[in-house]
Amino acid sequence: MAGNLLRMLCGFLPAAAVCFVPAALVFLDIAAFGLDCDEAGIVEISQSVALLATVALVWRIARRRRDLRGGLVLAAG
């Protein structure tokens, strides 16, 4: 019983963190810059960083996987 509860909790916490982070970024953006959010806000910067990390990861996999290279280069672009 305790093992199942621990397993469920270990599955729930990452999902809760994934839901919490965007809400916290929006809150920080509004709290720091008021309601007048522009392109230099925390949300926009974090989206750009996440996009750059995704492109770099896909490009890295494309260099290693010759059989999937065409699709991965297309996805990275």
N, CA, C, O and CB atoms as a CASP TS submission, in Angstrom:
PFRMAT TS
TARGET T0000
AUTHOR 0000-0000-0000
METHOD Language model
MODEL 1
PARENT N/A
ATOM      1  N   MET     1       0.820  -1.197   0.000  1.00  0.00           N
ATOM      2  CA  MET     1       0.000   0.000   0.000  1.00  0.00           C
ATOM      3  C   MET     1       0.865   1.263   0.000  1.00  0.00           C
ATOM      4  O   MET     1       0.613   2.190  -0.770  1.00  0.00           O
ATOM      5  CB  MET     1      -0.933  -0.003   1.207  1.00  0.00           C
ATOM      6  N   ALA     2       1.880   1.299   0.859  1.00  0.00           N
ATOM      7  CA  ALA     2       2.745   2.475   0.933  1.00  0.00           C
ATOM      8  C   ALA     2       3.580   2.617  -0.331  1.00  0.00           C
ATOM      9  O   ALA     2       3.884   3.731  -0.756  1.00  0.00           O
ATOM     10  CB  ALA     2       3.658   2.394   2.158  1.00  0.00           C
ATOM     11  N   GLY     3       3.952   1.486  -0.934  1.00  0.00           N
ATOM     12  CA  GLY     3       4.726   1.527  -2.171  1.00  0.00           C
ATOM     13  C   GLY     3       3.924   2.114  -3.316  1.00  0.00           C
ATOM     14  O   GLY     3       4.455   2.871  -4.129  1.00  0.00           O
ATOM     15  N   ASN     4       2.635   1.765  -3.382  1.00  0.00           N
ATOM     16  CA  ASN     4       1.775   2.318  -4.428  1.00  0.00           C
ATOM     17  C   ASN     4       1.576   3.813  -4.244  1.00  0.00           C
ATOM     18  O   ASN     4       1.569   4.573  -5.212  1.00  0.00           O
ATOM     19  CB  ASN     4       0.424   1.611  -4.435  1.00  0.00           C
ATOM     20  N   LEU     5       1.415   4.226  -2.991  1.00  0.00           N
ATOM     21  CA  LEU     5       1.239   5.652  -2.702  1.00  0.00           C
ATOM     22  C   LEU     5       2.495   6.436  -3.061  1.00  0.00           C
ATOM     23  O   LEU     5       2.412   7.529  -3.621  1.00  0.00           O
ATOM     24  CB  LEU     5       0.891   5.864  -1.220  1.00  0.00           C
ATOM     25  N   LEU     6       3.644   5.882  -2.744  1.00  0.00           N
ATOM     26  CA  LEU     6       4.902   6.540  -3.089  1.00  0.00           C
ATOM     27  C   LEU     6       5.085   6.610  -4.599  1.00  0.00           C
ATOM     28  O   LEU     6       5.554   7.624  -5.116  1.00  0.00           O
ATOM     29  CB  LEU     6       6.082   5.805  -2.449  1.00  0.00           C
ATOM     30  N   ARG     7       4.725   5.556  -5.310  1.00  0.00           N
ATOM     31  CA  ARG     7       4.827   5.543  -6.767  1.00  0.00           C
ATOM     32  C   ARG     7       3.894   6.582  -7.389  1.00  0.00           C
ATOM     33  O   ARG     7       4.273   7.267  -8.339  1.00  0.00           O
ATOM     34  CB  ARG     7       4.503   4.145  -7.312  1.00  0.00           C
ATOM     35  N   MET     8       2.674   6.701  -6.854  1.00  0.00           N
ATOM     36  CA  MET     8       1.737   7.710  -7.357  1.00  0.00           C
ATOM     37  C   MET     8       2.251   9.118  -7.074  1.00  0.00           C
ATOM     38  O   MET     8       2.118  10.010  -7.911  1.00  0.00           O
ATOM     39  CB  MET     8       0.348   7.519  -6.726  1.00  0.00           C
ATOM     40  N   LEU     9       2.833   9.314  -5.902  1.00  0.00           N
ATOM     41  CA  LEU     9       3.367  10.630  -5.541  1.00  0.00           C
ATOM     42  C   LEU     9       4.547  10.992  -6.433  1.00  0.00           C
ATOM     43  O   LEU     9       4.681  12.148  -6.832  1.00  0.00           O
ATOM     44  CB  LEU     9       3.792  10.655  -4.061  1.00  0.00           C
ATOM     45  N   CYS    10       5.400  10.032  -6.750  1.00  0.00           N
ATOM     46  CA  CYS    10       6.539  10.296  -7.634  1.00  0.00           C
ATOM     47  C   CYS    10       6.090  10.597  -9.055  1.00  0.00           C
ATOM     48  O   CYS    10       6.796  11.291  -9.787  1.00  0.00           O
ATOM     49  CB  CYS    10       7.492   9.108  -7.636  1.00  0.00           C
ATOM     50  N   GLY    11       4.944  10.098  -9.456  1.00  0.00           N
ATOM     51  CA  GLY    11       4.391  10.431 -10.758  1.00  0.00           C
ATOM     52  C   GLY    11       3.668  11.767 -10.755  1.00  0.00           C
ATOM     53  O   GLY    11       3.632  12.456 -11.775  1.00  0.00           O
ATOM     54  N   PHE    12       3.091  12.139  -9.618  1.00  0.00           N
ATOM     55  CA  PHE    12       2.319  13.368  -9.524  1.00  0.00           C
ATOM     56  C   PHE    12       3.205  14.607  -9.413  1.00  0.00           C
ATOM     57  O   PHE    12       2.893  15.638 -10.008  1.00  0.00           O
ATOM     58  CB  PHE    12       1.389  13.297  -8.340  1.00  0.00           C
ATOM     59  N   LEU    13       4.285  14.524  -8.675  1.00  0.00           N
ATOM     60  CA  LEU    13       5.117  15.705  -8.429  1.00  0.00           C
ATOM     61  C   LEU    13       5.724  16.302  -9.693  1.00  0.00           C
ATOM     62  O   LEU    13       5.684  17.524  -9.837  1.00  0.00           O
ATOM     63  CB  LEU    13       6.218  15.353  -7.479  1.00  0.00           C
ATOM     64  N   PRO    14       6.283  15.521 -10.621  1.00  0.00           N
ATOM     65  CA  PRO    14       6.773  16.146 -11.860  1.00  0.00           C
ATOM     66  C   PRO    14       5.654  16.788 -12.674  1.00  0.00           C
ATOM     67  O   PRO    14       5.849  17.846 -13.272  1.00  0.00           O
ATOM     68  CB  PRO    14       7.488  15.114 -12.714  1.00  0.00           C
ATOM     69  N   ALA    15       4.483  16.152 -12.699  1.00  0.00           N
ATOM     70  CA  ALA    15       3.355  16.733 -13.429  1.00  0.00           C
ATOM     71  C   ALA    15       2.905  18.037 -12.771  1.00  0.00           C
ATOM     72  O   ALA    15       2.568  18.999 -13.462  1.00  0.00           O
ATOM     73  CB  ALA    15       2.182  15.735 -13.493  1.00  0.00           C
ATOM     74  N   ALA    16       2.900  18.068 -11.456  1.00  0.00           N
ATOM     75  CA  ALA    16       2.532  19.294 -10.746  1.00  0.00           C
ATOM     76  C   ALA    16       3.552  20.398 -10.997  1.00  0.00           C
ATOM     77  O   ALA    16       3.180  21.564 -11.122  1.00  0.00           O
ATOM     78  CB  ALA    16       2.407  19.025  -9.241  1.00  0.00           C
ATOM     79  N   ALA    17       4.827  20.048 -11.072  1.00  0.00           N
ATOM     80  CA  ALA    17       5.857  21.049 -11.351  1.00  0.00           C
ATOM     81  C   ALA    17       5.709  21.611 -12.756  1.00  0.00           C
ATOM     82  O   ALA    17       5.897  22.808 -12.972  1.00  0.00           O
ATOM     83  CB  ALA    17       7.250  20.446 -11.173  1.00  0.00           C
ATOM     84  N   VAL    18       5.370  20.741 -13.720  1.00  0.00           N
ATOM     85  CA  VAL    18       5.178  21.195 -15.099  1.00  0.00           C
ATOM     86  C   VAL    18       4.008  22.174 -15.172  1.00  0.00           C
ATOM     87  O   VAL    18       4.049  23.122 -15.957  1.00  0.00           O
ATOM     88  CB  VAL    18       4.935  19.991 -16.043  1.00  0.00           C
ATOM     89  N   CYS    19       2.980  21.965 -14.377  1.00  0.00           N
ATOM     90  CA  CYS    19       1.830  22.878 -14.358  1.00  0.00           C
ATOM     91  C   CYS    19       2.131  24.144 -13.560  1.00  0.00           C
ATOM     92  O   CYS    19       1.592  25.206 -13.873  1.00  0.00           O
ATOM     93  CB  CYS    19       0.604  22.175 -13.769  1.00  0.00           C
ATOM     94  N   PHE    20       2.976  24.053 -12.542  1.00  0.00           N
ATOM     95  CA  PHE    20       3.253  25.186 -11.667  1.00  0.00           C
ATOM     96  C   PHE    20       4.187  26.205 -12.304  1.00  0.00           C
ATOM     97  O   PHE    20       3.990  27.408 -12.128  1.00  0.00           O
ATOM     98  CB  PHE    20       3.844  24.699 -10.373  1.00  0.00           C
ATOM     99  N   VAL    21       5.191  25.757 -13.034  1.00  0.00           N
ATOM    100  CA  VAL    21       6.216  26.659 -13.561  1.00  0.00           C
ATOM    101  C   VAL    21       5.635  27.726 -14.494  1.00  0.00           C
ATOM    102  O   VAL    21       5.945  28.902 -14.301  1.00  0.00           O
ATOM    103  CB  VAL    21       7.275  25.858 -14.299  1.00  0.00           C
ATOM    104  N   PRO    22       4.810  27.386 -15.496  1.00  0.00           N
ATOM    105  CA  PRO    22       4.265  28.451 -16.344  1.00  0.00           C
ATOM    106  C   PRO    22       3.396  29.448 -15.572  1.00  0.00           C
ATOM    107  O   PRO    22       3.447  30.651 -15.830  1.00  0.00           O
ATOM    108  CB  PRO    22       3.453  27.843 -17.465  1.00  0.00           C
ATOM    109  N   ALA    23       2.604  28.943 -14.629  1.00  0.00           N
ATOM    110  CA  ALA    23       1.772  29.843 -13.833  1.00  0.00           C
ATOM    111  C   ALA    23       2.636  30.770 -12.983  1.00  0.00           C
ATOM    112  O   ALA    23       2.318  31.950 -12.833  1.00  0.00           O
ATOM    113  CB  ALA    23       0.817  29.040 -12.938  1.00  0.00           C
ATOM    114  N   ALA    24       3.719  30.248 -12.431  1.00  0.00           N
ATOM    115  CA  ALA    24       4.616  31.075 -11.632  1.00  0.00           C
ATOM    116  C   ALA    24       5.316  32.123 -12.496  1.00  0.00           C
ATOM    117  O   ALA    24       5.512  33.255 -12.055  1.00  0.00           O
ATOM    118  CB  ALA    24       5.653  30.201 -10.922  1.00  0.00           C
ATOM    119  N   LEU    25       5.693  31.756 -13.722  1.00  0.00           N
ATOM    120  CA  LEU    25       6.327  32.722 -14.618  1.00  0.00           C
ATOM    121  C   LEU    25       5.372  33.846 -15.000  1.00  0.00           C
ATOM    122  O   LEU    25       5.767  35.010 -15.050  1.00  0.00           O
ATOM    123  CB  LEU    25       6.833  32.024 -15.873  1.00  0.00           C
ATOM    124  N   VAL    26       4.121  33.499 -15.267  1.00  0.00           N
ATOM    125  CA  VAL    26       3.133  34.534 -15.580  1.00  0.00           C
ATOM    126  C   VAL    26       2.921  35.438 -14.379  1.00  0.00           C
ATOM    127  O   VAL    26       2.826  36.656 -14.530  1.00  0.00           O
ATOM    128  CB  VAL    26       1.798  33.904 -16.014  1.00  0.00           C
ATOM    129  N   PHE    27       2.846  34.855 -13.183  1.00  0.00           N
ATOM    130  CA  PHE    27       2.682  35.658 -11.977  1.00  0.00           C
ATOM    131  C   PHE    27       3.865  36.600 -11.781  1.00  0.00           C
ATOM    132  O   PHE    27       3.682  37.778 -11.476  1.00  0.00           O
ATOM    133  CB  PHE    27       2.519  34.755 -10.754  1.00  0.00           C
ATOM    134  N   LEU    28       5.075  36.082 -11.956  1.00  0.00           N
ATOM    135  CA  LEU    28       6.261  36.934 -11.815  1.00  0.00           C
ATOM    136  C   LEU    28       6.287  38.037 -12.868  1.00  0.00           C
ATOM    137  O   LEU    28       6.694  39.164 -12.586  1.00  0.00           O
ATOM    138  CB  LEU    28       7.534  36.093 -11.914  1.00  0.00           C
ATOM    139  N   ASP    29       5.855  37.709 -14.068  1.00  0.00           N
ATOM    140  CA  ASP    29       5.816  38.698 -15.140  1.00  0.00           C
ATOM    141  C   ASP    29       4.852  39.828 -14.792  1.00  0.00           C
ATOM    142  O   ASP    29       5.166  41.002 -14.991  1.00  0.00           O
ATOM    143  CB  ASP    29       5.408  38.037 -16.467  1.00  0.00           C
ATOM    144  N   ILE    30       3.691  39.476 -14.278  1.00  0.00           N
ATOM    145  CA  ILE    30       2.702  40.493 -13.916  1.00  0.00           C
ATOM    146  C   ILE    30       3.152  41.265 -12.686  1.00  0.00           C
ATOM    147  O   ILE    30       2.980  42.482 -12.620  1.00  0.00           O
ATOM    148  CB  ILE    30       1.331  39.849 -13.664  1.00  0.00           C
ATOM    149  N   ALA    31       3.730  40.564 -11.707  1.00  0.00           N
ATOM    150  CA  ALA    31       4.165  41.234 -10.485  1.00  0.00           C
ATOM    151  C   ALA    31       5.354  42.162 -10.742  1.00  0.00           C
ATOM    152  O   ALA    31       5.449  43.231 -10.137  1.00  0.00           O
ATOM    153  CB  ALA    31       4.531  40.200  -9.425  1.00  0.00           C
ATOM    154  N   ALA    32       6.257  41.760 -11.632  1.00  0.00           N
ATOM    155  CA  ALA    32       7.455  42.565 -11.878  1.00  0.00           C
ATOM    156  C   ALA    32       7.184  43.719 -12.831  1.00  0.00           C
ATOM    157  O   ALA    32       7.701  44.818 -12.635  1.00  0.00           O
ATOM    158  CB  ALA    32       8.563  41.695 -12.435  1.00  0.00           C
ATOM    159  N   PHE    33       6.374  43.480 -13.865  1.00  0.00           N
ATOM    160  CA  PHE    33       6.171  44.484 -14.902  1.00  0.00           C
ATOM    161  C   PHE    33       4.766  45.062 -14.922  1.00  0.00           C
ATOM    162  O   PHE    33       4.453  45.875 -15.791  1.00  0.00           O
ATOM    163  CB  PHE    33       6.478  43.896 -16.233  1.00  0.00           C
ATOM    164  N   GLY    34       3.919  44.666 -13.995  1.00  0.00           N
ATOM    165  CA  GLY    34       2.544  45.133 -14.012  1.00  0.00           C
ATOM    166  C   GLY    34       1.786  44.454 -15.139  1.00  0.00           C
ATOM    167  O   GLY    34       2.230  43.427 -15.653  1.00  0.00           O
ATOM    168  N   LEU    35       0.679  44.998 -15.517  1.00  0.00           N
ATOM    169  CA  LEU    35      -0.115  44.397 -16.578  1.00  0.00           C
ATOM    170  C   LEU    35       0.401  44.751 -17.961  1.00  0.00           C
ATOM    171  O   LEU    35      -0.079  44.200 -18.951  1.00  0.00           O
ATOM    172  CB  LEU    35      -1.548  44.824 -16.450  1.00  0.00           C
ATOM    173  N   ASP    36       1.361  45.650 -18.055  1.00  0.00           N
ATOM    174  CA  ASP    36       1.912  46.069 -19.339  1.00  0.00           C
ATOM    175  C   ASP    36       3.111  45.195 -19.677  1.00  0.00           C
ATOM    176  O   ASP    36       4.257  45.620 -19.531  1.00  0.00           O
ATOM    177  CB  ASP    36       2.313  47.568 -19.312  1.00  0.00           C
ATOM    178  N   CYS    37       2.845  43.964 -20.133  1.00  0.00           N
ATOM    179  CA  CYS    37       3.910  43.021 -20.487  1.00  0.00           C
ATOM    180  C   CYS    37       4.309  43.238 -21.934  1.00  0.00           C
ATOM    181  O   CYS    37       3.459  43.291 -22.824  1.00  0.00           O
ATOM    182  CB  CYS    37       3.459  41.553 -20.260  1.00  0.00           C
ATOM    183  N   ASP    38       5.597  43.362 -22.160  1.00  0.00           N
ATOM    184  CA  ASP    38       6.089  43.539 -23.524  1.00  0.00           C
ATOM    185  C   ASP    38       6.939  42.333 -23.914  1.00  0.00           C
ATOM    186  O   ASP    38       6.884  41.292 -23.259  1.00  0.00           O
ATOM    187  CB  ASP    38       6.908  44.855 -23.653  1.00  0.00           C
ATOM    188  N   GLU    39       7.703  42.469 -24.954  1.00  0.00           N
ATOM    189  CA  GLU    39       8.512  41.365 -25.461  1.00  0.00           C
ATOM    190  C   GLU    39       9.725  41.065 -24.586  1.00  0.00           C
ATOM    191  O   GLU    39      10.410  40.069 -24.819  1.00  0.00           O
ATOM    192  CB  GLU    39       8.966  41.672 -26.861  1.00  0.00           C
ATOM    193  N   ALA    40      10.004  41.882 -23.606  1.00  0.00           N
ATOM    194  CA  ALA    40      11.140  41.635 -22.720  1.00  0.00           C
ATOM    195  C   ALA    40      10.691  41.020 -21.402  1.00  0.00           C
ATOM    196  O   ALA    40      11.414  41.087 -20.408  1.00  0.00           O
ATOM    197  CB  ALA    40      11.901  42.932 -22.459  1.00  0.00           C
ATOM    198  N   GLY    41       9.502  40.423 -21.387  1.00  0.00           N
ATOM    199  CA  GLY    41       8.981  39.829 -20.172  1.00  0.00           C
ATOM    200  C   GLY    41       9.595  38.472 -19.882  1.00  0.00           C
ATOM    201  O   GLY    41      10.260  37.875 -20.729  1.00  0.00           O
ATOM    202  N   ILE    42       9.359  38.007 -18.683  1.00  0.00           N
ATOM    203  CA  ILE    42       9.915  36.733 -18.236  1.00  0.00           C
ATOM    204  C   ILE    42       9.341  35.580 -19.054  1.00  0.00           C
ATOM    205  O   ILE    42      10.064  34.647 -19.400  1.00  0.00           O
ATOM    206  CB  ILE    42       9.634  36.518 -16.741  1.00  0.00           C
ATOM    207  N   VAL    43       8.055  35.639 -19.362  1.00  0.00           N
ATOM    208  CA  VAL    43       7.418  34.559 -20.115  1.00  0.00           C
ATOM    209  C   VAL    43       8.028  34.448 -21.511  1.00  0.00           C
ATOM    210  O   VAL    43       8.349  33.346 -21.957  1.00  0.00           O
ATOM    211  CB  VAL    43       5.897  34.793 -20.213  1.00  0.00           C
ATOM    212  N   GLU    44       8.189  35.568 -22.199  1.00  0.00           N
ATOM    213  CA  GLU    44       8.737  35.539 -23.552  1.00  0.00           C
ATOM    214  C   GLU    44      10.183  35.064 -23.561  1.00  0.00           C
ATOM    215  O   GLU    44      10.585  34.313 -24.448  1.00  0.00           O
ATOM    216  CB  GLU    44       8.639  36.917 -24.189  1.00  0.00           C
ATOM    217  N   ILE    45      10.959  35.496 -22.585  1.00  0.00           N
ATOM    218  CA  ILE    45      12.362  35.073 -22.502  1.00  0.00           C
ATOM    219  C   ILE    45      12.450  33.579 -22.220  1.00  0.00           C
ATOM    220  O   ILE    45      13.264  32.883 -22.829  1.00  0.00           O
ATOM    221  CB  ILE    45      13.108  35.867 -21.406  1.00  0.00           C
ATOM    222  N   SER    46      11.620  33.074 -21.301  1.00  0.00           N
ATOM    223  CA  SER    46      11.653  31.642 -20.992  1.00  0.00           C
ATOM    224  C   SER    46      11.191  30.807 -22.183  1.00  0.00           C
ATOM    225  O   SER    46      11.704  29.709 -22.398  1.00  0.00           O
ATOM    226  CB  SER    46      10.777  31.341 -19.771  1.00  0.00           C
ATOM    227  N   GLN    47      10.233  31.309 -22.959  1.00  0.00           N
ATOM    228  CA  GLN    47       9.805  30.590 -24.161  1.00  0.00           C
ATOM    229  C   GLN    47      10.931  30.533 -25.188  1.00  0.00           C
ATOM    230  O   GLN    47      11.127  29.503 -25.834  1.00  0.00           O
ATOM    231  CB  GLN    47       8.563  31.257 -24.774  1.00  0.00           C
ATOM    232  N   SER    48      11.663  31.618 -25.342  1.00  0.00           N
ATOM    233  CA  SER    48      12.779  31.631 -26.293  1.00  0.00           C
ATOM    234  C   SER    48      13.884  30.676 -25.860  1.00  0.00           C
ATOM    235  O   SER    48      14.470  29.988 -26.696  1.00  0.00           O
ATOM    236  CB  SER    48      13.341  33.049 -26.438  1.00  0.00           C
ATOM    237  N   VAL    49      14.169  30.628 -24.576  1.00  0.00           N
ATOM    238  CA  VAL    49      15.196  29.719 -24.065  1.00  0.00           C
ATOM    239  C   VAL    49      14.760  28.270 -24.247  1.00  0.00           C
ATOM    240  O   VAL    49      15.571  27.428 -24.633  1.00  0.00           O
ATOM    241  CB  VAL    49      15.488  30.008 -22.578  1.00  0.00           C
ATOM    242  N   ALA    50      13.493  27.966 -23.976  1.00  0.00           N
ATOM    243  CA  ALA    50      12.992  26.605 -24.157  1.00  0.00           C
ATOM    244  C   ALA    50      13.027  26.202 -25.627  1.00  0.00           C
ATOM    245  O   ALA    50      13.365  25.062 -25.948  1.00  0.00           O
ATOM    246  CB  ALA    50      11.564  26.483 -23.611  1.00  0.00           C
ATOM    247  N   LEU    51      12.684  27.121 -26.519  1.00  0.00           N
ATOM    248  CA  LEU    51      12.729  26.826 -27.952  1.00  0.00           C
ATOM    249  C   LEU    51      14.163  26.580 -28.410  1.00  0.00           C
ATOM    250  O   LEU    51      14.415  25.652 -29.179  1.00  0.00           O
ATOM    251  CB  LEU    51      12.107  27.976 -28.758  1.00  0.00           C
ATOM    252  N   LEU    52      15.096  27.393 -27.950  1.00  0.00           N
ATOM    253  CA  LEU    52      16.502  27.203 -28.296  1.00  0.00           C
ATOM    254  C   LEU    52      17.024  25.859 -27.788  1.00  0.00           C
ATOM    255  O   LEU    52      17.761  25.173 -28.496  1.00  0.00           O
ATOM    256  CB  LEU    52      17.345  28.344 -27.726  1.00  0.00           C
ATOM    257  N   ALA    53      16.647  25.483 -26.569  1.00  0.00           N
ATOM    258  CA  ALA    53      17.076  24.193 -26.021  1.00  0.00           C
ATOM    259  C   ALA    53      16.492  23.037 -26.820  1.00  0.00           C
ATOM    260  O   ALA    53      17.173  22.036 -27.043  1.00  0.00           O
ATOM    261  CB  ALA    53      16.666  24.073 -24.548  1.00  0.00           C
ATOM    262  N   THR    54      15.243  23.158 -27.254  1.00  0.00           N
ATOM    263  CA  THR    54      14.616  22.107 -28.050  1.00  0.00           C
ATOM    264  C   THR    54      15.303  21.964 -29.394  1.00  0.00           C
ATOM    265  O   THR    54      15.580  20.846 -29.829  1.00  0.00           O
ATOM    266  CB  THR    54      13.130  22.398 -28.249  1.00  0.00           C
ATOM    267  N   VAL    55      15.583  23.073 -30.058  1.00  0.00           N
ATOM    268  CA  VAL    55      16.260  23.025 -31.353  1.00  0.00           C
ATOM    269  C   VAL    55      17.653  22.413 -31.213  1.00  0.00           C
ATOM    270  O   VAL    55      18.063  21.600 -32.041  1.00  0.00           O
ATOM    271  CB  VAL    55      16.356  24.434 -31.962  1.00  0.00           C
ATOM    272  N   ALA    56      18.378  22.804 -30.168  1.00  0.00           N
ATOM    273  CA  ALA    56      19.721  22.258 -29.958  1.00  0.00           C
ATOM    274  C   ALA    56      19.670  20.757 -29.692  1.00  0.00           C
ATOM    275  O   ALA    56      20.519  20.015 -30.186  1.00  0.00           O
ATOM    276  CB  ALA    56      20.412  22.974 -28.791  1.00  0.00           C
ATOM    277  N   LEU    57      18.692  20.302 -28.925  1.00  0.00           N
ATOM    278  CA  LEU    57      18.572  18.880 -28.638  1.00  0.00           C
ATOM    279  C   LEU    57      18.219  18.086 -29.885  1.00  0.00           C
ATOM    280  O   LEU    57      18.802  17.030 -30.130  1.00  0.00           O
ATOM    281  CB  LEU    57      17.528  18.648 -27.563  1.00  0.00           C
ATOM    282  N   VAL    58      17.270  18.580 -30.678  1.00  0.00           N
ATOM    283  CA  VAL    58      16.883  17.876 -31.899  1.00  0.00           C
ATOM    284  C   VAL    58      18.044  17.864 -32.891  1.00  0.00           C
ATOM    285  O   VAL    58      18.273  16.855 -33.558  1.00  0.00           O
ATOM    286  CB  VAL    58      15.637  18.533 -32.535  1.00  0.00           C
ATOM    287  N   TRP    59      18.772  18.959 -32.994  1.00  0.00           N
ATOM    288  CA  TRP    59      19.917  19.023 -33.896  1.00  0.00           C
ATOM    289  C   TRP    59      21.008  18.032 -33.465  1.00  0.00           C
ATOM    290  O   TRP    59      21.646  17.391 -34.300  1.00  0.00           O
ATOM    291  CB  TRP    59      20.483  20.457 -33.940  1.00  0.00           C
ATOM    292  N   ARG    60      21.205  17.921 -32.154  1.00  0.00           N
ATOM    293  CA  ARG    60      22.208  16.986 -31.637  1.00  0.00           C
ATOM    294  C   ARG    60      21.827  15.540 -31.960  1.00  0.00           C
ATOM    295  O   ARG    60      22.674  14.736 -32.347  1.00  0.00           O
ATOM    296  CB  ARG    60      22.373  17.163 -30.116  1.00  0.00           C
ATOM    297  N   ILE    61      20.547  15.224 -31.795  1.00  0.00           N
ATOM    298  CA  ILE    61      20.089  13.870 -32.124  1.00  0.00           C
ATOM    299  C   ILE    61      20.203  13.628 -33.624  1.00  0.00           C
ATOM    300  O   ILE    61      20.534  12.519 -34.045  1.00  0.00           O
ATOM    301  CB  ILE    61      18.630  13.655 -31.655  1.00  0.00           C
ATOM    302  N   ALA    62      19.932  14.655 -34.441  1.00  0.00           N
ATOM    303  CA  ALA    62      20.023  14.505 -35.896  1.00  0.00           C
ATOM    304  C   ALA    62      21.453  14.203 -36.329  1.00  0.00           C
ATOM    305  O   ALA    62      21.661  13.468 -37.293  1.00  0.00           O
ATOM    306  CB  ALA    62      19.519  15.771 -36.597  1.00  0.00           C
ATOM    307  N   ARG    63      22.416  14.748 -35.646  1.00  0.00           N
ATOM    308  CA  ARG    63      23.815  14.468 -35.998  1.00  0.00           C
ATOM    309  C   ARG    63      24.190  13.028 -35.687  1.00  0.00           C
ATOM    310  O   ARG    63      25.044  12.451 -36.360  1.00  0.00           O
ATOM    311  CB  ARG    63      24.753  15.419 -35.254  1.00  0.00           C
ATOM    312  N   ARG    64      23.559  12.439 -34.670  1.00  0.00           N
ATOM    313  CA  ARG    64      23.899  11.080 -34.261  1.00  0.00           C
ATOM    314  C   ARG    64      23.098  10.011 -34.996  1.00  0.00           C
ATOM    315  O   ARG    64      23.621   8.931 -35.268  1.00  0.00           O
ATOM    316  CB  ARG    64      23.687  10.931 -32.786  1.00  0.00           C
ATOM    317  N   ARG    65      21.845  10.295 -35.319  1.00  0.00           N
ATOM    318  CA  ARG    65      20.966   9.295 -35.938  1.00  0.00           C
ATOM    319  C   ARG    65      20.853   9.531 -37.433  1.00  0.00           C
ATOM    320  O   ARG    65      20.059  10.357 -37.882  1.00  0.00           O
ATOM    321  CB  ARG    65      19.571   9.325 -35.295  1.00  0.00           C
ATOM    322  N   ARG    66      21.647   8.807 -38.195  1.00  0.00           N
ATOM    323  CA  ARG    66      21.669   8.988 -39.645  1.00  0.00           C
ATOM    324  C   ARG    66      20.338   8.602 -40.290  1.00  0.00           C
ATOM    325  O   ARG    66      19.925   9.215 -41.274  1.00  0.00           O
ATOM    326  CB  ARG    66      22.795   8.166 -40.255  1.00  0.00           C
ATOM    327  N   ASP    67      19.668   7.593 -39.742  1.00  0.00           N
ATOM    328  CA  ASP    67      18.424   7.125 -40.323  1.00  0.00           C
ATOM    329  C   ASP    67      17.266   8.103 -40.128  1.00  0.00           C
ATOM    330  O   ASP    67      16.306   8.073 -40.899  1.00  0.00           O
ATOM    331  CB  ASP    67      18.066   5.798 -39.733  1.00  0.00           C
ATOM    332  N   LEU    68      17.334   8.952 -39.133  1.00  0.00           N
ATOM    333  CA  LEU    68      16.267   9.924 -38.857  1.00  0.00           C
ATOM    334  C   LEU    68      16.677  11.362 -39.182  1.00  0.00           C
ATOM    335  O   LEU    68      15.937  12.300 -38.886  1.00  0.00           O
ATOM    336  CB  LEU    68      15.856   9.834 -37.399  1.00  0.00           C
ATOM    337  N   ARG    69      17.828  11.532 -39.779  1.00  0.00           N
ATOM    338  CA  ARG    69      18.403  12.860 -39.950  1.00  0.00           C
ATOM    339  C   ARG    69      17.504  13.817 -40.719  1.00  0.00           C
ATOM    340  O   ARG    69      17.346  14.964 -40.300  1.00  0.00           O
ATOM    341  CB  ARG    69      19.713  12.749 -40.649  1.00  0.00           C
ATOM    342  N   GLY    70      16.909  13.389 -41.825  1.00  0.00           N
ATOM    343  CA  GLY    70      16.083  14.279 -42.629  1.00  0.00           C
ATOM    344  C   GLY    70      14.921  14.859 -41.855  1.00  0.00           C
ATOM    345  O   GLY    70      14.689  16.067 -41.898  1.00  0.00           O
ATOM    346  N   GLY    71      14.193  14.023 -41.152  1.00  0.00           N
ATOM    347  CA  GLY    71      13.049  14.501 -40.378  1.00  0.00           C
ATOM    348  C   GLY    71      13.462  15.357 -39.197  1.00  0.00           C
ATOM    349  O   GLY    71      12.800  16.343 -38.875  1.00  0.00           O
ATOM    350  N   LEU    72      14.554  14.982 -38.551  1.00  0.00           N
ATOM    351  CA  LEU    72      14.998  15.755 -37.397  1.00  0.00           C
ATOM    352  C   LEU    72      15.540  17.128 -37.785  1.00  0.00           C
ATOM    353  O   LEU    72      15.326  18.105 -37.067  1.00  0.00           O
ATOM    354  CB  LEU    72      16.055  14.985 -36.644  1.00  0.00           C
ATOM    355  N   VAL    73      16.243  17.208 -38.918  1.00  0.00           N
ATOM    356  CA  VAL    73      16.707  18.511 -39.389  1.00  0.00           C
ATOM    357  C   VAL    73      15.508  19.395 -39.740  1.00  0.00           C
ATOM    358  O   VAL    73      15.507  20.594 -39.463  1.00  0.00           O
ATOM    359  CB  VAL    73      17.643  18.351 -40.615  1.00  0.00           C
ATOM    360  N   LEU    74      14.502  18.794 -40.344  1.00  0.00           N
ATOM    361  CA  LEU    74      13.280  19.528 -40.647  1.00  0.00           C
ATOM    362  C   LEU    74      12.607  20.009 -39.369  1.00  0.00           C
ATOM    363  O   LEU    74      12.144  21.148 -39.306  1.00  0.00           O
ATOM    364  CB  LEU    74      12.318  18.656 -41.454  1.00  0.00           C
ATOM    365  N   ALA    75      12.548  19.156 -38.351  1.00  0.00           N
ATOM    366  CA  ALA    75      11.947  19.543 -37.073  1.00  0.00           C
ATOM    367  C   ALA    75      12.768  20.630 -36.382  1.00  0.00           C
ATOM    368  O   ALA    75      12.199  21.531 -35.767  1.00  0.00           O
ATOM    369  CB  ALA    75      11.815  18.321 -36.155  1.00  0.00           C
ATOM    370  N   ALA    76      14.091  20.560 -36.474  1.00  0.00           N
ATOM    371  CA  ALA    76      14.935  21.575 -35.847  1.00  0.00           C
ATOM    372  C   ALA    76      14.772  22.929 -36.529  1.00  0.00           C
ATOM    373  O   ALA    76      14.863  23.979 -35.892  1.00  0.00           O
ATOM    374  CB  ALA    76      16.401  21.144 -35.886  1.00  0.00           C
ATOM    375  N   GLY    77      14.531  22.882 -37.836  1.00  0.00           N
ATOM    376  CA  GLY    77      14.355  24.136 -38.579  1.00  0.00           C
ATOM    377  C   GLY    77      13.047  24.792 -38.230  1.00  0.00           C
ATOM    378  O   GLY    77      12.730  25.857 -38.760  1.00  0.00           O
TER
END
